[in-house]
Amino acid sequence: MEGLWPVAIKVLRQVMVQNVREKLIKRLQSEVIAWHRPCHHNVSQLFGIVHLSQSIGMVSPWCEHGTLCDYLEHFPA
């Protein structure tokens, strides 16, 4: 699998109402700014953005232990 890595896509939930695209873009911008700032080995890297048929998602590396809550449940501090 040279050059291929498993990834996770965080899709922003949206409700189909008028002006939802503008609201989704603003929310995406704030999410990307918040996620892009951290530069720490404990913070997952943001690879980029993907446009899906009905939404937009943020692409990051796949984490074997699932969500932070899943990880803490299996490996309590």
C-alpha positions in Angstrom: 0.0 0.0 0.0 2.7 2.4 -0.8 1.3 6.0 -1.0 -2.1 4.9 0.5 -3.2 5.6 4.0 -6.5 5.0 5.8 -8.2 8.3 6.6 -11.1 9.6 8.6 -13.6 12.1 7.2 -15.4 14.4 9.7 -18.6 15.4 8.0 -20.3 18.5 9.2 -24.0 17.9 9.9 -26.4 20.2 8.1 -30.1 20.8 7.9 -31.7 21.4 4.6 -32.9 25.0 5.0 -32.5 28.1 3.0 -29.0 29.7 3.2 -27.6 26.4 4.6 -24.6 26.6 2.3 -23.4 29.9 3.7 -23.8 28.7 7.2 -22.0 25.5 6.5 -19.1 27.4 4.8 -18.8 29.6 7.9 -18.9 26.6 10.2 -16.3 24.8 8.1 -14.0 27.9 8.2 -14.1 28.1 12.0 -13.5 24.3 12.3 -10.5 24.4 9.9 -9.0 27.4 11.6 -9.3 25.8 15.0 -8.0 22.4 13.8 -5.2 23.8 11.6 -3.6 25.9 14.4 -2.4 23.2 16.7 1.0 21.8 15.8 1.5 19.0 18.4 2.2 15.3 18.2 -1.0 14.6 20.2 -3.2 16.5 17.8 -4.3 14.8 14.6 -3.2 16.4 11.4 -5.7 18.0 9.0 -5.0 16.6 5.5 -7.6 18.7 3.7 -11.2 19.2 2.8 -13.4 17.0 0.7 -16.7 18.0 -1.0 -19.3 15.3 -0.8 -22.6 15.1 -2.6 -24.6 16.8 0.2 -21.9 18.1 2.6 -18.3 19.0 3.2 -15.8 17.0 5.2 -12.4 17.4 6.8 -9.8 14.6 6.1 -7.4 13.4 8.8 -5.4 10.3 9.6 -7.4 7.3 10.7 -6.9 6.6 14.5 -7.0 2.9 15.4 -8.5 3.5 18.8 -11.5 5.5 17.6 -12.6 8.7 19.2 -11.0 10.3 22.2 -13.8 9.0 24.4 -13.3 5.4 23.1 -9.5 5.7 23.7 -10.0 7.0 27.3 -12.5 4.3 28.0 -10.0 1.6 27.0 -6.8 3.4 28.4 -7.8 5.5 31.4 -5.3 8.0 32.6 
